Amino acid sequence: MISGIIGAIIGGISGFLIGRYFSKLGGMCPLLCNPKISTLYFALLGFLLAYKKL
């Protein structure tokens, strides 16, 4: 569970940075160009990739 939380934090930070810098480029993808959406998406992705339940 701890690894999932850490993965969500790392994913959220990276998603925020990606969204912030891609929004300045004026791209068309709403997933990458909106910092709020990209933060949530990458936090969920980081959680799912880091969380291991056997």
PDB file of N, CA, C and O in Angstrom, chain B, residues numbered from 101:
ATOM      1  N   MET B 101       0.813  -1.192   0.000  1.00  0.00           N
ATOM      2  CA  MET B 101       0.000   0.000   0.000  1.00  0.00           C
ATOM      3  C   MET B 101       0.861   1.263   0.000  1.00  0.00           C
ATOM      4  O   MET B 101       0.537   2.245  -0.668  1.00  0.00           O
ATOM      5  N   ILE B 102       1.961   1.228   0.755  1.00  0.00           N
ATOM      6  CA  ILE B 102       2.856   2.378   0.798  1.00  0.00           C
ATOM      7  C   ILE B 102       3.455   2.632  -0.584  1.00  0.00           C
ATOM      8  O   ILE B 102       3.608   3.780  -1.000  1.00  0.00           O
ATOM      9  N   SER B 103       3.790   1.562  -1.287  1.00  0.00           N
ATOM     10  CA  SER B 103       4.368   1.744  -2.622  1.00  0.00           C
ATOM     11  C   SER B 103       3.361   2.374  -3.578  1.00  0.00           C
ATOM     12  O   SER B 103       3.744   3.136  -4.466  1.00  0.00           O
ATOM     13  N   GLY B 104       2.080   2.065  -3.407  1.00  0.00           N
ATOM     14  CA  GLY B 104       1.055   2.680  -4.235  1.00  0.00           C
ATOM     15  C   GLY B 104       0.916   4.172  -3.975  1.00  0.00           C
ATOM     16  O   GLY B 104       0.719   4.958  -4.901  1.00  0.00           O
ATOM     17  N   ILE B 105       1.019   4.553  -2.704  1.00  0.00           N
ATOM     18  CA  ILE B 105       0.928   5.977  -2.360  1.00  0.00           C
ATOM     19  C   ILE B 105       2.134   6.737  -2.889  1.00  0.00           C
ATOM     20  O   ILE B 105       1.999   7.837  -3.424  1.00  0.00           O
ATOM     21  N   ILE B 106       3.306   6.150  -2.740  1.00  0.00           N
ATOM     22  CA  ILE B 106       4.520   6.793  -3.265  1.00  0.00           C
ATOM     23  C   ILE B 106       4.442   6.910  -4.784  1.00  0.00           C
ATOM     24  O   ILE B 106       4.813   7.940  -5.349  1.00  0.00           O
ATOM     25  N   GLY B 107       3.965   5.870  -5.440  1.00  0.00           N
ATOM     26  CA  GLY B 107       3.800   5.916  -6.895  1.00  0.00           C
ATOM     27  C   GLY B 107       2.808   6.978  -7.323  1.00  0.00           C
ATOM     28  O   GLY B 107       3.004   7.638  -8.343  1.00  0.00           O
ATOM     29  N   ALA B 108       1.722   7.152  -6.537  1.00  0.00           N
ATOM     30  CA  ALA B 108       0.733   8.187  -6.859  1.00  0.00           C
ATOM     31  C   ALA B 108       1.325   9.573  -6.690  1.00  0.00           C
ATOM     32  O   ALA B 108       1.044  10.469  -7.487  1.00  0.00           O
ATOM     33  N   ILE B 109       2.138   9.759  -5.666  1.00  0.00           N
ATOM     34  CA  ILE B 109       2.773  11.070  -5.454  1.00  0.00           C
ATOM     35  C   ILE B 109       3.751  11.389  -6.578  1.00  0.00           C
ATOM     36  O   ILE B 109       3.749  12.498  -7.112  1.00  0.00           O
ATOM     37  N   ILE B 110       4.579  10.426  -6.934  1.00  0.00           N
ATOM     38  CA  ILE B 110       5.538  10.636  -8.024  1.00  0.00           C
ATOM     39  C   ILE B 110       4.811  10.857  -9.349  1.00  0.00           C
ATOM     40  O   ILE B 110       5.185  11.730 -10.132  1.00  0.00           O
ATOM     41  N   GLY B 111       3.777  10.064  -9.591  1.00  0.00           N
ATOM     42  CA  GLY B 111       2.999  10.236 -10.813  1.00  0.00           C
ATOM     43  C   GLY B 111       2.281  11.566 -10.873  1.00  0.00           C
ATOM     44  O   GLY B 111       2.192  12.181 -11.936  1.00  0.00           O
ATOM     45  N   GLY B 112       1.764  12.018  -9.729  1.00  0.00           N
ATOM     46  CA  GLY B 112       1.092  13.314  -9.686  1.00  0.00           C
ATOM     47  C   GLY B 112       2.032  14.469  -9.952  1.00  0.00           C
ATOM     48  O   GLY B 112       1.690  15.406 -10.674  1.00  0.00           O
ATOM     49  N   ILE B 113       3.217  14.403  -9.371  1.00  0.00           N
ATOM     50  CA  ILE B 113       4.206  15.464  -9.605  1.00  0.00           C
ATOM     51  C   ILE B 113       4.634  15.489 -11.063  1.00  0.00           C
ATOM     52  O   ILE B 113       4.708  16.553 -11.676  1.00  0.00           O
ATOM     53  N   SER B 114       4.913  14.321 -11.613  1.00  0.00           N
ATOM     54  CA  SER B 114       5.325  14.284 -13.013  1.00  0.00           C
ATOM     55  C   SER B 114       4.184  14.704 -13.940  1.00  0.00           C
ATOM     56  O   SER B 114       4.419  15.376 -14.945  1.00  0.00           O
ATOM     57  N   GLY B 115       2.959  14.314 -13.611  1.00  0.00           N
ATOM     58  CA  GLY B 115       1.816  14.732 -14.420  1.00  0.00           C
ATOM     59  C   GLY B 115       1.594  16.229 -14.385  1.00  0.00           C
ATOM     60  O   GLY B 115       1.253  16.838 -15.399  1.00  0.00           O
ATOM     61  N   PHE B 116       1.791  16.829 -13.204  1.00  0.00           N
ATOM     62  CA  PHE B 116       1.657  18.276 -13.097  1.00  0.00           C
ATOM     63  C   PHE B 116       2.701  18.992 -13.933  1.00  0.00           C
ATOM     64  O   PHE B 116       2.394  19.959 -14.630  1.00  0.00           O
ATOM     65  N   LEU B 117       3.942  18.513 -13.861  1.00  0.00           N
ATOM     66  CA  LEU B 117       5.010  19.155 -14.637  1.00  0.00           C
ATOM     67  C   LEU B 117       4.788  18.987 -16.139  1.00  0.00           C
ATOM     68  O   LEU B 117       5.010  19.918 -16.913  1.00  0.00           O
ATOM     69  N   ILE B 118       4.354  17.805 -16.542  1.00  0.00           N
ATOM     70  CA  ILE B 118       4.060  17.579 -17.962  1.00  0.00           C
ATOM     71  C   ILE B 118       2.923  18.483 -18.422  1.00  0.00           C
ATOM     72  O   ILE B 118       3.012  19.109 -19.478  1.00  0.00           O
ATOM     73  N   GLY B 119       1.858  18.551 -17.633  1.00  0.00           N
ATOM     74  CA  GLY B 119       0.726  19.399 -17.996  1.00  0.00           C
ATOM     75  C   GLY B 119       1.078  20.865 -18.036  1.00  0.00           C
ATOM     76  O   GLY B 119       0.592  21.605 -18.890  1.00  0.00           O
ATOM     77  N   ARG B 120       1.916  21.285 -17.119  1.00  0.00           N
ATOM     78  CA  ARG B 120       2.297  22.698 -17.076  1.00  0.00           C
ATOM     79  C   ARG B 120       3.141  23.094 -18.288  1.00  0.00           C
ATOM     80  O   ARG B 120       2.924  24.155 -18.874  1.00  0.00           O
ATOM     81  N   TYR B 121       4.097  22.250 -18.664  1.00  0.00           N
ATOM     82  CA  TYR B 121       4.968  22.612 -19.779  1.00  0.00           C
ATOM     83  C   TYR B 121       4.319  22.358 -21.133  1.00  0.00           C
ATOM     84  O   TYR B 121       4.614  23.071 -22.092  1.00  0.00           O
ATOM     85  N   PHE B 122       3.444  21.360 -21.237  1.00  0.00           N
ATOM     86  CA  PHE B 122       2.771  21.127 -22.510  1.00  0.00           C
ATOM     87  C   PHE B 122       1.683  22.161 -22.761  1.00  0.00           C
ATOM     88  O   PHE B 122       1.353  22.432 -23.916  1.00  0.00           O
ATOM     89  N   SER B 123       1.115  22.745 -21.705  1.00  0.00           N
ATOM     90  CA  SER B 123       0.100  23.772 -21.919  1.00  0.00           C
ATOM     91  C   SER B 123       0.710  25.025 -22.524  1.00  0.00           C
ATOM     92  O   SER B 123       0.027  25.771 -23.225  1.00  0.00           O
ATOM     93  N   LYS B 124       1.981  25.265 -22.262  1.00  0.00           N
ATOM     94  CA  LYS B 124       2.651  26.437 -22.845  1.00  0.00           C
ATOM     95  C   LYS B 124       2.948  26.235 -24.326  1.00  0.00           C
ATOM     96  O   LYS B 124       3.117  27.205 -25.065  1.00  0.00           O
ATOM     97  N   LEU B 125       3.012  24.982 -24.759  1.00  0.00           N
ATOM     98  CA  LEU B 125       3.280  24.707 -26.168  1.00  0.00           C
ATOM     99  C   LEU B 125       2.028  24.863 -27.022  1.00  0.00           C
ATOM    100  O   LEU B 125       2.129  24.980 -28.243  1.00  0.00           O
ATOM    101  N   GLY B 126       0.857  24.865 -26.404  1.00  0.00           N
ATOM    102  CA  GLY B 126      -0.379  25.059 -27.148  1.00  0.00           C
ATOM    103  C   GLY B 126      -0.809  23.834 -27.921  1.00  0.00           C
ATOM    104  O   GLY B 126      -1.353  23.953 -29.019  1.00  0.00           O
ATOM    105  N   GLY B 127      -0.577  22.666 -27.370  1.00  0.00           N
ATOM    106  CA  GLY B 127      -0.976  21.430 -28.042  1.00  0.00           C
ATOM    107  C   GLY B 127      -2.473  21.215 -28.017  1.00  0.00           C
ATOM    108  O   GLY B 127      -3.211  21.956 -27.368  1.00  0.00           O
ATOM    109  N   MET B 128      -2.905  20.210 -28.716  1.00  0.00           N
ATOM    110  CA  MET B 128      -4.337  19.948 -28.842  1.00  0.00           C
ATOM    111  C   MET B 128      -4.849  18.858 -27.904  1.00  0.00           C
ATOM    112  O   MET B 128      -6.062  18.700 -27.760  1.00  0.00           O
ATOM    113  N   CYS B 129      -3.978  18.119 -27.277  1.00  0.00           N
ATOM    114  CA  CYS B 129      -4.397  17.003 -26.434  1.00  0.00           C
ATOM    115  C   CYS B 129      -4.843  17.522 -25.065  1.00  0.00           C
ATOM    116  O   CYS B 129      -4.019  18.068 -24.330  1.00  0.00           O
ATOM    117  N   PRO B 130      -6.114  17.369 -24.701  1.00  0.00           N
ATOM    118  CA  PRO B 130      -6.574  17.890 -23.414  1.00  0.00           C
ATOM    119  C   PRO B 130      -6.007  17.133 -22.218  1.00  0.00           C
ATOM    120  O   PRO B 130      -5.979  17.663 -21.107  1.00  0.00           O
ATOM    121  N   LEU B 131      -5.562  15.916 -22.432  1.00  0.00           N
ATOM    122  CA  LEU B 131      -4.986  15.146 -21.333  1.00  0.00           C
ATOM    123  C   LEU B 131      -3.632  15.707 -20.920  1.00  0.00           C
ATOM    124  O   LEU B 131      -3.341  15.794 -19.727  1.00  0.00           O
ATOM    125  N   LEU B 132      -2.821  16.079 -21.860  1.00  0.00           N
ATOM    126  CA  LEU B 132      -1.484  16.574 -21.551  1.00  0.00           C
ATOM    127  C   LEU B 132      -1.424  18.083 -21.386  1.00  0.00           C
ATOM    128  O   LEU B 132      -0.499  18.583 -20.745  1.00  0.00           O
ATOM    129  N   CYS B 133      -2.368  18.823 -21.936  1.00  0.00           N
ATOM    130  CA  CYS B 133      -2.291  20.282 -21.909  1.00  0.00           C
ATOM    131  C   CYS B 133      -2.975  20.895 -20.698  1.00  0.00           C
ATOM    132  O   CYS B 133      -2.802  22.086 -20.441  1.00  0.00           O
ATOM    133  N   ASN B 134      -3.730  20.136 -19.964  1.00  0.00           N
ATOM    134  CA  ASN B 134      -4.395  20.653 -18.773  1.00  0.00           C
ATOM    135  C   ASN B 134      -3.691  20.088 -17.539  1.00  0.00           C
ATOM    136  O   ASN B 134      -3.735  18.878 -17.318  1.00  0.00           O
ATOM    137  N   PRO B 135      -3.044  20.930 -16.729  1.00  0.00           N
ATOM    138  CA  PRO B 135      -2.294  20.415 -15.576  1.00  0.00           C
ATOM    139  C   PRO B 135      -3.154  19.662 -14.564  1.00  0.00           C
ATOM    140  O   PRO B 135      -2.674  18.717 -13.938  1.00  0.00           O
ATOM    141  N   LYS B 136      -4.410  20.059 -14.391  1.00  0.00           N
ATOM    142  CA  LYS B 136      -5.281  19.379 -13.426  1.00  0.00           C
ATOM    143  C   LYS B 136      -5.609  17.960 -13.879  1.00  0.00           C
ATOM    144  O   LYS B 136      -5.553  17.018 -13.089  1.00  0.00           O
ATOM    145  N   ILE B 137      -5.946  17.818 -15.142  1.00  0.00           N
ATOM    146  CA  ILE B 137      -6.293  16.498 -15.665  1.00  0.00           C
ATOM    147  C   ILE B 137      -5.062  15.596 -15.717  1.00  0.00           C
ATOM    148  O   ILE B 137      -5.134  14.426 -15.343  1.00  0.00           O
ATOM    149  N   SER B 138      -3.944  16.131 -16.175  1.00  0.00           N
ATOM    150  CA  SER B 138      -2.743  15.307 -16.279  1.00  0.00           C
ATOM    151  C   SER B 138      -2.221  14.907 -14.898  1.00  0.00           C
ATOM    152  O   SER B 138      -1.663  13.820 -14.748  1.00  0.00           O
ATOM    153  N   THR B 139      -2.391  15.764 -13.888  1.00  0.00           N
ATOM    154  CA  THR B 139      -1.979  15.400 -12.529  1.00  0.00           C
ATOM    155  C   THR B 139      -2.792  14.218 -12.023  1.00  0.00           C
ATOM    156  O   THR B 139      -2.231  13.260 -11.489  1.00  0.00           O
ATOM    157  N   LEU B 140      -4.101  14.278 -12.187  1.00  0.00           N
ATOM    158  CA  LEU B 140      -4.955  13.176 -11.735  1.00  0.00           C
ATOM    159  C   LEU B 140      -4.679  11.892 -12.511  1.00  0.00           C
ATOM    160  O   LEU B 140      -4.604  10.811 -11.928  1.00  0.00           O
ATOM    161  N   TYR B 141      -4.529  12.017 -13.817  1.00  0.00           N
ATOM    162  CA  TYR B 141      -4.303  10.846 -14.646  1.00  0.00           C
ATOM    163  C   TYR B 141      -2.980  10.161 -14.305  1.00  0.00           C
ATOM    164  O   TYR B 141      -2.938   8.942 -14.139  1.00  0.00           O
ATOM    165  N   PHE B 142      -1.920  10.925 -14.202  1.00  0.00           N
ATOM    166  CA  PHE B 142      -0.616  10.337 -13.920  1.00  0.00           C
ATOM    167  C   PHE B 142      -0.503   9.856 -12.472  1.00  0.00           C
ATOM    168  O   PHE B 142       0.245   8.917 -12.200  1.00  0.00           O
ATOM    169  N   ALA B 143      -1.232  10.481 -11.533  1.00  0.00           N
ATOM    170  CA  ALA B 143      -1.257   9.980 -10.162  1.00  0.00           C
ATOM    171  C   ALA B 143      -1.938   8.617 -10.114  1.00  0.00           C
ATOM    172  O   ALA B 143      -1.462   7.708  -9.433  1.00  0.00           O
ATOM    173  N   LEU B 144      -3.039   8.473 -10.827  1.00  0.00           N
ATOM    174  CA  LEU B 144      -3.713   7.172 -10.894  1.00  0.00           C
ATOM    175  C   LEU B 144      -2.841   6.144 -11.583  1.00  0.00           C
ATOM    176  O   LEU B 144      -2.762   4.998 -11.142  1.00  0.00           O
ATOM    177  N   LEU B 145      -2.198   6.537 -12.643  1.00  0.00           N
ATOM    178  CA  LEU B 145      -1.308   5.632 -13.361  1.00  0.00           C
ATOM    179  C   LEU B 145      -0.130   5.203 -12.487  1.00  0.00           C
ATOM    180  O   LEU B 145       0.241   4.029 -12.475  1.00  0.00           O
ATOM    181  N   GLY B 146       0.458   6.152 -11.756  1.00  0.00           N
ATOM    182  CA  GLY B 146       1.552   5.825 -10.849  1.00  0.00           C
ATOM    183  C   GLY B 146       1.115   4.899  -9.738  1.00  0.00           C
ATOM    184  O   GLY B 146       1.859   4.000  -9.347  1.00  0.00           O
ATOM    185  N   PHE B 147      -0.096   5.109  -9.220  1.00  0.00           N
ATOM    186  CA  PHE B 147      -0.621   4.231  -8.175  1.00  0.00           C
ATOM    187  C   PHE B 147      -0.809   2.814  -8.691  1.00  0.00           C
ATOM    188  O   PHE B 147      -0.419   1.846  -8.038  1.00  0.00           O
ATOM    189  N   LEU B 148      -1.405   2.703  -9.859  1.00  0.00           N
ATOM    190  CA  LEU B 148      -1.667   1.369 -10.411  1.00  0.00           C
ATOM    191  C   LEU B 148      -0.390   0.630 -10.776  1.00  0.00           C
ATOM    192  O   LEU B 148      -0.320  -0.591 -10.630  1.00  0.00           O
ATOM    193  N   LEU B 149       0.611   1.345 -11.246  1.00  0.00           N
ATOM    194  CA  LEU B 149       1.871   0.699 -11.601  1.00  0.00           C
ATOM    195  C   LEU B 149       2.679   0.297 -10.368  1.00  0.00           C
ATOM    196  O   LEU B 149       3.383  -0.713 -10.388  1.00  0.00           O
ATOM    197  N   ALA B 150       2.580   1.083  -9.300  1.00  0.00           N
ATOM    198  CA  ALA B 150       3.391   0.809  -8.114  1.00  0.00           C
ATOM    199  C   ALA B 150       2.706  -0.164  -7.149  1.00  0.00           C
ATOM    200  O   ALA B 150       3.383  -0.858  -6.390  1.00  0.00           O
ATOM    201  N   TYR B 151       1.395  -0.220  -7.172  1.00  0.00           N
ATOM    202  CA  TYR B 151       0.668  -1.041  -6.217  1.00  0.00           C
ATOM    203  C   TYR B 151       0.698  -2.496  -6.676  1.00  0.00           C
ATOM    204  O   TYR B 151       0.256  -2.828  -7.776  1.00  0.00           O
ATOM    205  N   LYS B 152       1.214  -3.333  -5.830  1.00  0.00           N
ATOM    206  CA  LYS B 152       1.298  -4.757  -6.164  1.00  0.00           C
ATOM    207  C   LYS B 152       0.561  -5.550  -5.100  1.00  0.00           C
ATOM    208  O   LYS B 152       0.930  -5.530  -3.926  1.00  0.00           O
ATOM    209  N   LYS B 153      -0.451  -6.224  -5.508  1.00  0.00           N
ATOM    210  CA  LYS B 153      -1.197  -7.061  -4.575  1.00  0.00           C
ATOM    211  C   LYS B 153      -1.215  -8.477  -5.136  1.00  0.00           C
ATOM    212  O   LYS B 153      -1.729  -8.727  -6.226  1.00  0.00           O
ATOM    213  N   LEU B 154      -0.651  -9.380  -4.378  1.00  0.00           N
ATOM    214  CA  LEU B 154      -0.592 -10.774  -4.830  1.00  0.00           C
ATOM    215  C   LEU B 154      -1.688 -11.592  -4.230  1.00  0.00           C
ATOM    216  O   LEU B 154      -1.786 -12.788  -4.503  1.00  0.00           O
TER     217      LEU B 154
END
